[in-house]
Amino acid sequence: MEREIVRSLYYNPGTDTLDIWLGDPSSETYAEPITENLISKRNRRGETIGFEIITLGKLNSEDMRKMPEAARVLLKESATRLSIVTHPHK
């Protein structure tokens, strides 16, 4: 199995939506629901090129299990960094 590499993350605070891209976002041709809160984005060959978390605040363990490992790792690392930025130590 080819290792998936996360190319980019896009967060929209207005909608609390997070896009995780494993491939070129411009090649998206359709999306497929994976869970109530997670959508798989695919190219015309049917390859998964990204995921959308519809409401990041509602992310749950089922959503996390359905994501590729590389996406989970990056999401966890980003959340840790964001927590440090939004809640600086005194």
C-alpha positions in Angstrom: 0.0 0.0 0.0 1.3 3.4 -1.0 2.0 5.8 2.0 -0.4 8.7 1.9 1.1 12.2 2.4 -0.9 15.1 3.6 -0.4 18.0 1.2 -2.4 20.7 3.0 -5.0 21.6 5.6 -7.6 24.3 5.2 -9.6 25.4 8.2 -12.6 27.7 8.0 -13.4 29.1 11.5 -16.7 30.6 10.3 -18.1 27.1 9.5 -15.7 25.1 11.7 -14.9 23.0 8.6 -11.5 21.4 8.0 -10.3 20.1 4.6 -7.4 17.6 4.6 -5.8 17.2 1.2 -3.8 14.2 0.2 -3.7 15.2 -3.4 -4.4 18.1 -5.7 -7.7 19.8 -4.6 -8.4 21.0 -8.2 -8.7 17.3 -9.3 -11.7 16.7 -7.1 -14.7 15.5 -9.1 -17.0 14.1 -6.4 -17.4 13.6 -2.7 -18.7 10.6 -0.8 -20.0 10.6 2.8 -18.0 8.3 5.1 -19.6 9.2 8.4 -22.2 11.9 9.4 -19.2 14.3 9.9 -16.6 13.1 7.4 -16.6 13.3 3.6 -14.1 11.6 1.3 -13.1 13.7 -1.7 -12.2 11.8 -4.9 -10.8 12.4 -8.3 -12.2 11.0 -11.6 -10.3 7.8 -11.1 -12.0 7.2 -7.8 -8.9 7.8 -5.8 -9.3 9.5 -2.4 -7.5 12.8 -2.6 -8.9 14.4 0.6 -11.3 14.6 3.4 -13.7 17.2 4.8 -14.6 17.3 8.4 -18.0 19.0 8.3 -17.8 20.3 11.9 -14.4 20.0 13.5 -15.9 20.5 17.0 -18.0 17.4 16.5 -15.0 15.2 15.4 -15.3 11.8 17.1 -13.5 8.5 17.3 -15.5 7.0 14.4 -14.4 9.9 12.1 -10.8 9.4 13.2 -10.8 5.6 12.6 -12.0 6.2 9.0 -9.2 8.7 8.2 -5.8 7.5 6.8 -3.1 7.3 9.4 -1.1 10.3 7.9 -4.2 12.5 8.1 -4.8 11.5 11.7 -1.2 12.2 12.7 -1.2 15.6 11.1 -4.6 16.5 12.6 -3.4 15.6 16.1 -0.1 17.5 15.7 -1.9 20.5 14.4 -4.4 20.4 17.2 -1.6 20.3 19.7 0.2 23.3 18.1 -3.1 25.3 17.9 -3.8 24.6 21.6 -0.3 26.0 22.4 -1.0 29.1 20.3 -4.5 29.8 21.6 -3.6 29.0 25.2 0.0 30.3 25.7 1.8 29.3 28.8 2.5 32.2 31.3 
